[in-house]
Amino acid sequence: VASFPTPVQPLASVGSDAFIVRRGDSDELAVESHVAASATIGLYKQHSFPPGTPLMITDANCSYVGLFQVSAPNANALPASKIVHNTGSGTNNCTKIIRGSFVCDASCKAVSCGGYGTTTGSYGPGSKVMRFISRAYFIGPSNVLTGMPALKRQSLVMETALTTKSEEIAQGVEDMQLLYGVDTNADADVNQYRTAAQMDVDGNGVINNTDWDKVRSVRFALVFRSQNPVGANQKI
């Protein structure tokens, strides 16, 4: 829970596992053109994404994926066939460059990042743009039944502004534990299951992307409690 986004941390119960799923929406828009210098993506179809909406773009062979927030056009100009991903007020975009192998941080500039610039940072035809989806799953107090735990989901949503929305999936879930199936010998099969705290697969003392890349499956275990007291001679 300590590594969860700040808005979610106080909502999750301590002691139970939690996880976040980040992905692109299945509703894709095909890219006609992309000019990194002007941070402009041309689409074959129109869209209705207002400024601030988080989007994902991937090239035709999925070798590069970029994340950004829409900076234009304004809501009153929608629907539109172009998306602008410029830097500036209303977004967290630190660079116009959304293609390349880098993480956007303080070292990025408006026209270059990680060795990629406005002449090398464009996506070609056949690339896809889609809404970026981020959802956190965790155990927390139910908002429906007082004193009852629940399996909950916190989703990143774009309304009048970028915010999060809470959803209650199931009442009576008091614990969730995850085990990660790891391929330790690169044969594409799971050799063992580990908890998140045990994910130092290569034994170098650090849990990083190299370890997580070895995960091939995940096991979920949920513990439910009865919503009503059960006596000694009663059955659920």
Backbone bond lengths (Angstrom), bond angles and torsions (degrees), N, CA, C in turn:
res aa  C-N    CA-C-N  psi(-1)  N-CA   C-N-CA  omega(-1)  CA-C   N-CA-C  phi
1 V - - - 1.459 - - 1.529 111.08 -
2 A 1.332 118.45 -30.70 1.464 121.11 -177.39 1.523 112.10 -62.04
3 S 1.340 117.58 -27.26 1.463 120.78 -179.66 1.520 112.61 -91.83
4 F 1.332 117.57 1.32 1.459 121.95 178.02 1.522 110.00 -69.25
5 P 1.345 117.60 156.77 1.475 119.86 172.42 1.524 110.40 -54.67
6 T 1.324 117.02 144.36 1.463 122.49 -174.79 1.523 113.99 -52.62
7 P 1.361 120.46 -41.60 1.477 118.60 -178.70 1.528 113.80 -64.88
8 V 1.336 117.78 -21.06 1.465 120.90 -175.24 1.522 112.12 -92.75
9 Q 1.325 117.96 -26.64 1.460 121.97 -173.21 1.522 114.20 -52.11
10 P 1.335 119.78 -48.73 1.476 118.83 -177.75 1.530 113.76 -71.21
11 L 1.333 118.01 -9.90 1.455 121.40 -178.04 1.521 112.70 -88.97
12 A 1.330 117.31 -22.49 1.461 121.79 -173.52 1.518 111.49 -92.02
13 S 1.340 115.96 141.31 1.466 121.70 178.34 1.525 110.31 -76.06
14 V 1.314 116.58 138.87 1.459 122.05 178.27 1.527 109.49 -74.70
15 G 1.337 116.74 137.85 1.463 121.19 175.97 1.512 113.94 105.34
16 S 1.320 117.45 -19.61 1.461 121.80 177.64 1.521 109.27 -102.34
17 D 1.331 116.59 149.59 1.457 119.88 177.82 1.524 110.66 -70.06
18 A 1.322 115.96 160.28 1.456 122.98 177.28 1.522 107.42 -150.30
19 F 1.320 116.26 156.69 1.463 118.72 179.57 1.521 110.00 -153.65
20 I 1.326 115.35 162.75 1.462 122.77 179.59 1.523 108.73 -123.65
21 V 1.324 116.47 135.20 1.461 122.94 174.17 1.523 108.00 -108.59
22 R 1.321 116.52 122.32 1.463 121.72 176.22 1.530 107.76 -119.79
23 R 1.336 116.32 129.31 1.467 120.16 -176.98 1.518 109.62 -159.70
24 G 1.323 114.81 173.12 1.444 121.18 173.60 1.515 110.16 -95.43
25 D 1.329 116.60 147.73 1.456 121.72 178.44 1.529 109.60 -66.79
26 S 1.323 116.48 150.64 1.472 120.82 179.49 1.528 111.77 -74.09
27 D 1.323 117.52 -15.44 1.463 121.77 177.94 1.528 108.39 -84.81
28 E 1.348 116.94 99.98 1.460 122.10 -171.86 1.524 111.39 -104.21
29 L 1.326 115.39 153.76 1.457 122.54 173.55 1.524 108.57 -119.14
30 A 1.332 116.90 129.35 1.458 121.32 -178.20 1.527 111.19 -77.88
31 V 1.331 116.15 138.21 1.463 122.68 -178.40 1.531 109.71 -88.44
32 E 1.325 115.70 127.70 1.471 121.00 175.36 1.519 111.00 -90.17
33 S 1.351 115.72 -38.96 1.464 120.76 -179.26 1.521 109.51 -156.06
34 H 1.323 115.70 159.31 1.464 120.73 175.93 1.520 108.40 -150.14
35 V 1.323 116.14 124.65 1.463 122.08 177.61 1.514 107.53 -116.74
36 A 1.332 116.28 106.06 1.468 119.82 -176.77 1.522 111.61 -65.46
37 A 1.330 117.70 -32.43 1.466 120.56 -176.99 1.520 111.82 -62.16
38 S 1.342 116.98 -34.92 1.461 120.40 177.90 1.515 112.53 -104.53
39 A 1.341 116.44 3.84 1.472 122.76 179.49 1.520 111.69 54.40
40 T 1.338 116.30 44.03 1.459 121.02 -174.47 1.523 110.49 -122.28
41 I 1.337 115.72 127.55 1.460 122.67 176.94 1.522 108.22 -109.88
42 G 1.336 116.58 124.17 1.452 121.48 175.54 1.519 110.34 -96.44
43 L 1.324 117.17 135.41 1.456 122.63 -176.30 1.531 110.73 -116.07
44 Y 1.329 115.80 154.66 1.461 120.38 175.35 1.530 111.11 -75.07
45 K 1.339 116.14 -29.30 1.460 121.08 179.33 1.525 109.77 -119.61
46 Q 1.313 116.47 163.16 1.451 120.80 179.38 1.534 110.86 -81.85
47 H 1.316 114.95 157.91 1.463 122.26 178.70 1.522 108.98 -129.81
48 S 1.343 115.28 169.55 1.465 121.15 178.19 1.524 111.04 -131.55
49 F 1.338 117.42 35.09 1.470 121.62 -179.96 1.532 109.75 -82.70
50 P 1.339 119.21 115.01 1.464 120.65 178.18 1.524 110.84 -74.60
51 P 1.331 117.69 161.85 1.463 121.33 176.22 1.527 111.41 -53.65
52 G 1.323 115.74 139.07 1.456 121.62 -178.44 1.507 113.38 99.24
53 T 1.347 118.44 -15.74 1.458 121.42 -178.89 1.529 110.56 -66.79
54 P 1.339 118.95 128.59 1.468 120.63 176.53 1.527 110.26 -79.25
55 L 1.324 116.52 128.62 1.454 122.47 -179.17 1.530 110.47 -126.99
56 M 1.319 114.44 163.04 1.459 122.62 176.87 1.524 107.86 -125.05
57 I 1.322 117.11 141.03 1.453 122.40 174.99 1.523 108.84 -128.36
58 T 1.331 116.30 139.85 1.455 120.74 178.10 1.511 108.99 -136.47
59 D 1.347 117.48 145.21 1.451 119.16 179.02 1.525 110.88 -78.20
60 A 1.323 116.51 175.71 1.463 121.87 -169.78 1.517 113.16 -60.49
61 N 1.337 118.26 -33.34 1.475 120.54 -179.83 1.518 113.43 -104.04
62 C 1.345 115.99 13.98 1.484 122.51 175.75 1.522 112.95 59.35
63 S 1.318 118.04 28.12 1.465 120.15 178.12 1.527 111.83 -83.48
64 Y 1.340 117.30 -21.73 1.456 121.25 177.14 1.525 109.61 -133.40
65 V 1.323 115.88 140.95 1.457 122.53 176.78 1.522 108.02 -132.60
66 G 1.321 116.76 130.99 1.455 121.14 179.30 1.516 111.33 -120.68
67 L 1.341 116.64 144.66 1.456 122.93 176.59 1.524 108.75 -116.99
68 F 1.324 116.52 138.51 1.460 120.34 -179.50 1.516 109.57 -160.26
69 Q 1.339 115.73 168.27 1.463 122.24 172.30 1.519 109.16 -109.83
70 V 1.320 115.87 142.36 1.453 121.48 178.69 1.534 109.24 -65.80
71 S 1.335 116.63 133.01 1.470 119.99 176.06 1.526 112.08 -108.32
72 A 1.326 117.20 -20.60 1.468 122.10 178.88 1.533 107.98 -166.81
73 P 1.347 118.89 162.71 1.470 127.34 3.37 1.528 112.92 -77.44
74 N 1.318 115.56 167.35 1.456 121.15 -179.85 1.526 110.34 -66.82
75 A 1.313 115.38 160.72 1.461 121.32 -176.07 1.524 112.25 -57.96
76 N 1.346 117.20 -34.30 1.473 119.53 -178.15 1.526 112.46 -74.73
77 A 1.345 117.71 -5.86 1.464 121.58 177.74 1.526 111.87 -103.46
78 L 1.329 116.73 6.68 1.464 121.25 -179.16 1.528 110.48 -92.10
79 P 1.347 118.31 150.46 1.460 127.02 1.79 1.534 111.81 -73.90
80 A 1.342 115.15 157.93 1.459 121.08 -177.18 1.522 109.29 -142.88
81 S 1.319 116.28 161.52 1.462 121.14 179.92 1.518 112.05 -104.56
82 K 1.326 116.84 7.73 1.469 121.04 176.88 1.519 109.95 -128.23
83 I 1.329 115.43 149.93 1.467 123.18 174.55 1.522 107.47 -125.99
84 V 1.331 116.41 130.46 1.465 121.47 176.60 1.520 108.57 -108.07
85 H 1.349 116.70 133.78 1.468 121.41 -178.50 1.531 110.20 -122.93
86 N 1.322 115.80 47.50 1.452 120.65 -177.28 1.528 111.19 -75.66
87 T 1.321 115.27 167.63 1.460 121.30 174.32 1.522 109.16 -80.23
88 G 1.329 116.19 171.98 1.456 118.66 174.36 1.502 113.49 120.80
89 S 1.324 115.15 -173.14 1.454 122.95 -175.44 1.515 111.43 -59.07
90 G 1.316 115.94 139.98 1.458 121.53 177.35 1.507 114.63 93.02
91 T 1.337 117.17 -5.14 1.464 120.60 178.03 1.525 109.21 -136.82
92 N 1.326 114.35 168.10 1.465 121.24 171.90 1.528 110.71 -105.98
93 N 1.336 117.26 18.01 1.460 120.93 179.15 1.528 110.03 -71.13
94 C 1.325 116.97 119.00 1.467 119.78 -179.81 1.520 111.58 -96.26
95 T 1.344 117.37 -7.10 1.456 121.81 -179.90 1.517 109.21 -155.12
96 K 1.328 116.75 154.89 1.453 121.48 173.83 1.531 111.42 -76.12
97 I 1.315 116.53 -16.98 1.466 121.38 -173.76 1.523 109.16 -82.56
98 I 1.334 116.66 118.58 1.465 121.18 179.79 1.520 111.54 -121.80
99 R 1.324 117.09 9.80 1.468 121.73 175.56 1.521 108.79 -122.41
100 G 1.338 116.92 129.19 1.452 121.09 -179.49 1.505 111.48 143.37
101 S 1.307 116.20 -179.65 1.466 121.58 -178.83 1.523 108.92 -108.13
102 F 1.317 116.79 87.92 1.456 121.32 -179.61 1.515 109.34 -163.16
103 V 1.315 115.22 164.32 1.454 122.80 172.71 1.515 107.48 -112.59
104 C 1.325 116.44 127.34 1.457 120.61 -177.71 1.533 109.80 -65.90
105 D 1.317 117.30 118.39 1.459 121.40 179.85 1.523 109.33 -146.09
106 A 1.304 116.44 -166.51 1.461 120.85 -174.48 1.526 112.78 -64.13
107 S 1.347 117.95 -19.32 1.460 120.29 -178.88 1.526 112.75 -80.61
108 C 1.331 117.22 -12.66 1.464 121.64 -179.40 1.524 110.44 -75.69
109 K 1.316 115.07 148.07 1.454 121.66 175.77 1.525 108.64 -116.56
110 A 1.310 115.53 168.28 1.464 119.81 -176.37 1.519 112.57 -61.52
111 V 1.342 118.01 -25.97 1.464 120.53 -175.75 1.526 113.44 -116.59
112 S 1.321 118.57 0.55 1.463 119.11 179.98 1.523 110.46 -158.42
113 C 1.327 115.25 154.06 1.457 120.46 178.17 1.519 109.37 -165.41
114 G 1.328 116.64 130.51 1.454 122.00 174.95 1.511 114.06 58.31
115 G 1.346 118.35 28.36 1.459 120.67 -179.80 1.512 114.16 90.06
116 Y 1.325 117.94 -4.54 1.462 121.79 177.95 1.518 109.18 -104.32
117 G 1.340 116.12 138.05 1.453 120.25 -177.33 1.508 112.45 -128.81
118 T 1.333 115.66 -169.61 1.461 120.34 -175.73 1.527 112.62 -68.38
119 T 1.325 118.64 -16.78 1.470 120.47 177.91 1.527 111.84 -92.82
120 T 1.327 118.21 -14.56 1.468 120.42 -177.46 1.530 112.13 -120.64
121 G 1.317 116.92 -0.31 1.462 120.09 -172.53 1.510 115.71 -102.45
122 S 1.332 118.77 21.09 1.460 121.13 -178.28 1.529 111.80 -97.00
123 Y 1.319 116.10 148.88 1.465 123.24 174.67 1.528 108.77 -96.52
124 G 1.338 115.90 138.12 1.454 120.56 -177.04 1.513 112.75 -87.97
125 P 1.350 116.48 173.53 1.468 121.43 174.92 1.525 110.66 -55.93
126 G 1.309 116.30 144.08 1.465 120.79 -175.59 1.509 112.49 98.22
127 S 1.329 116.47 -12.64 1.464 120.19 174.77 1.528 109.37 -71.45
128 K 1.322 116.51 162.44 1.456 121.97 -176.86 1.526 110.85 -127.28
129 V 1.340 115.77 142.41 1.458 122.31 173.96 1.520 108.02 -115.75
130 M 1.318 116.57 138.51 1.463 120.88 -178.95 1.523 109.81 -150.15
131 R 1.319 115.92 160.43 1.462 120.14 176.65 1.532 109.55 -67.44
132 F 1.328 116.35 138.33 1.463 121.92 176.33 1.517 109.22 -85.40
133 I 1.336 116.48 125.45 1.460 122.24 -178.03 1.533 109.41 -112.19
134 S 1.317 116.91 130.27 1.463 122.85 176.85 1.515 108.49 -134.44
135 R 1.332 117.31 121.46 1.460 122.38 -177.61 1.516 110.49 -134.69
136 A 1.323 116.13 129.12 1.459 122.74 177.69 1.524 109.30 -102.05
137 Y 1.335 117.25 132.86 1.469 123.46 178.65 1.521 108.63 -114.21
138 F 1.340 117.37 132.03 1.457 120.67 -174.78 1.527 109.32 -162.02
139 I 1.330 115.66 170.50 1.459 122.73 175.40 1.528 108.54 -100.60
140 G 1.329 115.84 133.39 1.460 120.47 179.12 1.515 110.65 -155.45
141 P 1.326 118.56 172.00 1.467 121.79 179.71 1.529 111.07 -61.97
142 S 1.315 116.34 136.58 1.458 121.33 178.76 1.525 110.67 -68.10
143 N 1.325 116.26 141.19 1.462 121.85 173.82 1.521 111.44 -92.37
144 V 1.352 115.92 -3.29 1.458 121.46 -177.38 1.524 111.24 -104.17
145 L 1.344 116.79 -45.71 1.461 122.21 -178.29 1.529 109.26 -114.66
146 T 1.303 117.49 114.90 1.463 122.59 -178.24 1.532 110.81 -60.92
147 G 1.326 115.82 132.42 1.456 121.03 177.69 1.512 114.41 79.04
148 M 1.305 117.95 6.16 1.459 122.46 -177.79 1.533 109.71 -110.66
149 P 1.340 117.75 135.22 1.462 119.66 174.60 1.533 110.22 -79.28
150 A 1.317 116.44 166.59 1.467 120.15 -178.35 1.520 109.98 -154.85
151 L 1.334 114.79 153.04 1.461 121.33 169.77 1.526 107.08 -82.45
152 K 1.344 116.49 124.02 1.456 120.70 -172.31 1.531 110.86 -125.72
153 R 1.315 114.43 161.59 1.461 120.55 178.01 1.525 108.99 -135.91
154 Q 1.320 116.35 131.91 1.455 122.83 176.45 1.527 107.69 -113.50
155 S 1.329 116.94 118.95 1.461 121.30 -173.62 1.523 111.02 -112.91
156 L 1.327 115.22 143.42 1.459 121.41 173.12 1.525 107.98 -79.03
157 V 1.328 117.54 122.74 1.460 121.42 -176.94 1.525 109.92 -133.72
158 M 1.324 113.98 152.78 1.467 120.76 176.68 1.510 108.26 -111.15
159 E 1.341 116.60 110.47 1.466 121.36 176.22 1.527 106.18 -112.68
160 T 1.309 119.63 -117.75 1.457 119.64 172.11 1.528 110.49 -73.82
161 A 1.339 115.71 -20.55 1.459 122.99 174.97 1.524 107.80 -150.50
162 L 1.314 116.39 167.03 1.460 121.04 179.14 1.518 109.15 -73.08
163 T 1.331 117.16 122.75 1.456 121.38 -177.16 1.527 109.07 -148.72
164 T 1.332 117.31 -172.30 1.456 121.08 175.89 1.522 109.51 -121.26
165 K 1.330 115.41 151.85 1.453 122.03 -178.63 1.512 109.52 -126.03
166 S 1.343 117.33 132.08 1.459 122.57 -178.37 1.528 110.18 -93.49
167 E 1.337 115.59 136.72 1.465 121.98 176.15 1.521 109.20 -132.49
168 E 1.307 116.88 139.67 1.463 122.22 178.60 1.526 108.15 -101.85
169 I 1.331 116.31 117.45 1.464 120.31 -173.63 1.520 111.75 -88.75
170 A 1.340 117.18 -44.79 1.469 120.10 -177.78 1.519 109.93 -153.75
171 Q 1.348 117.42 130.94 1.462 121.57 176.27 1.536 110.12 -82.92
172 G 1.326 115.26 154.76 1.459 121.03 176.42 1.507 114.87 86.04
173 V 1.325 119.01 3.68 1.470 121.51 176.74 1.522 107.85 -87.67
174 E 1.304 116.85 112.73 1.474 120.19 -175.12 1.524 113.30 -102.37
175 D 1.341 118.01 -12.73 1.462 118.99 179.44 1.524 109.34 -154.83
176 M 1.344 115.41 146.71 1.461 122.29 174.48 1.525 107.82 -136.90
177 Q 1.331 116.67 126.67 1.452 121.70 179.11 1.524 109.22 -125.65
178 L 1.324 115.91 136.43 1.459 122.16 -178.49 1.521 110.59 -116.64
179 L 1.326 116.28 139.62 1.450 123.35 172.28 1.523 108.25 -123.99
180 Y 1.337 116.52 134.63 1.455 121.85 -175.09 1.526 109.59 -104.62
181 G 1.341 116.11 122.64 1.455 121.53 179.23 1.511 110.60 -79.62
182 V 1.342 116.72 119.38 1.462 122.51 -171.06 1.535 110.73 -111.50
183 D 1.327 114.78 135.97 1.469 121.87 171.89 1.525 107.52 -94.61
184 T 1.322 117.35 104.20 1.471 121.29 -174.24 1.523 113.84 -89.92
185 N 1.349 118.14 -13.56 1.476 119.73 -177.40 1.525 113.29 -124.65
186 A 1.333 117.07 17.49 1.468 122.90 174.00 1.522 113.80 59.45
187 D 1.354 116.98 34.97 1.466 120.07 177.06 1.530 111.56 -103.95
188 A 1.333 116.45 10.17 1.471 123.92 177.43 1.523 113.32 72.55
189 D 1.325 117.98 8.86 1.462 122.07 176.66 1.527 109.78 -115.54
190 V 1.334 115.65 152.00 1.463 120.93 177.47 1.524 109.64 -76.40
191 N 1.334 116.02 127.63 1.460 121.56 179.54 1.523 113.05 -101.86
192 Q 1.335 116.07 -26.97 1.465 119.64 -178.87 1.521 109.37 -160.80
193 Y 1.337 114.98 159.66 1.463 121.67 176.82 1.529 108.88 -112.13
194 R 1.327 115.88 136.40 1.466 121.71 -177.40 1.525 110.39 -132.36
195 T 1.329 114.69 152.75 1.458 119.66 170.35 1.530 108.28 -78.00
196 A 1.331 116.49 169.24 1.459 120.16 179.27 1.526 111.52 -60.61
197 A 1.341 116.87 -36.20 1.465 120.70 -179.97 1.527 112.69 -69.70
198 Q 1.334 117.13 -17.22 1.459 122.09 -178.83 1.525 112.66 -100.29
199 M 1.325 117.71 13.26 1.458 120.71 -171.37 1.526 115.62 -83.25
200 D 1.316 117.68 17.60 1.465 120.56 170.89 1.533 107.23 -81.32
201 V 1.323 116.73 73.49 1.460 122.29 -171.34 1.523 111.60 -65.35
202 D 1.336 117.71 -40.81 1.464 119.93 -177.73 1.527 113.06 -84.37
203 G 1.339 117.16 -2.35 1.456 120.61 173.69 1.511 115.46 69.95
204 N 1.329 118.23 25.08 1.468 120.05 -178.79 1.526 112.64 -93.31
205 G 1.340 117.06 5.83 1.457 120.93 177.42 1.508 114.54 87.32
206 V 1.338 117.91 0.62 1.466 122.39 -178.94 1.522 109.25 -132.38
207 I 1.326 117.36 133.05 1.461 122.04 174.42 1.525 107.97 -95.57
208 N 1.341 116.65 113.38 1.458 120.58 -176.46 1.526 111.02 -138.12
209 N 1.335 116.13 -169.07 1.461 120.63 -176.63 1.522 112.68 -62.31
210 T 1.320 117.31 -30.55 1.462 120.40 178.29 1.520 110.60 -61.05
211 D 1.324 117.23 -39.27 1.464 121.18 177.53 1.531 110.99 -70.18
212 W 1.334 117.21 -46.95 1.464 120.45 -176.95 1.527 112.24 -66.53
213 D 1.340 117.10 -25.70 1.472 119.74 178.05 1.525 112.24 -67.30
214 K 1.325 116.88 -13.59 1.467 120.73 179.72 1.536 112.97 -87.35
215 V 1.335 116.39 -3.71 1.469 120.41 -179.55 1.531 110.01 -75.65
216 R 1.331 115.84 130.83 1.471 121.76 -179.86 1.534 112.32 -116.38
217 S 1.316 118.14 -18.26 1.462 121.11 179.92 1.523 109.38 -157.98
218 V 1.328 115.38 166.51 1.466 121.32 178.76 1.522 108.74 -136.34
219 R 1.337 116.50 135.44 1.458 122.25 174.67 1.526 109.49 -106.04
220 F 1.327 115.65 132.32 1.451 121.61 178.36 1.524 109.23 -110.03
221 A 1.323 116.09 136.34 1.465 121.38 173.88 1.522 107.86 -129.01
222 L 1.350 116.30 122.08 1.453 122.20 179.49 1.521 109.52 -113.93
223 V 1.319 116.43 134.96 1.468 122.11 175.58 1.522 107.85 -106.64
224 F 1.342 116.14 120.47 1.466 121.60 179.58 1.532 110.34 -102.61
225 R 1.312 116.03 151.56 1.457 121.16 171.34 1.529 108.75 -121.13
226 S 1.327 115.02 149.91 1.462 120.17 178.04 1.521 109.71 -65.55
227 Q 1.320 116.43 140.53 1.454 120.14 178.48 1.523 112.65 -74.62
228 N 1.347 116.56 -17.41 1.456 121.86 177.57 1.526 109.76 -124.97
229 P 1.357 118.71 147.77 1.465 120.51 178.42 1.525 111.23 -58.41
230 V 1.340 115.80 141.72 1.452 121.91 -179.81 1.525 108.51 -115.96
231 G 1.332 117.69 121.43 1.464 121.63 -179.09 1.519 112.01 -77.50
232 A 1.328 115.28 173.90 1.474 120.54 -176.54 1.510 112.22 -63.37
233 N 1.328 117.29 -31.52 1.464 120.25 -176.84 1.530 113.01 -104.14
234 Q 1.328 116.45 12.56 1.440 119.97 -179.14 1.524 109.82 -104.62
235 K 1.302 116.29 154.03 1.450 122.56 176.03 1.531 109.52 -117.49
236 I 1.306 114.39 147.52 1.455 119.31 179.53 1.540 108.97 -77.69
